[in-house]
Amino acid sequence: MEVTLDTGPTSGKPERDYSSYSTYAGPVYLDASKSGAQCLEWSGTIDIYYDSVRGLCS
């Protein structure tokens, strides 16, 4: 299981939490104010299932 938080439209330094969790991964924190990013993007993986969302765009 994995959760990732990154900046967009270009990748900064993604923050991740991953392991063989049985219930949830995270929380994950990222200070995007210093990166000049326009968006925060998050994604998650459970086994072979992956989901990604671009959100919180200015």
Secondary structure by P-SEA (a helix, b strand, c coil): cbbbbbbcccccccccccccccccccccccccccccccccccccccccbbbbbbcccc
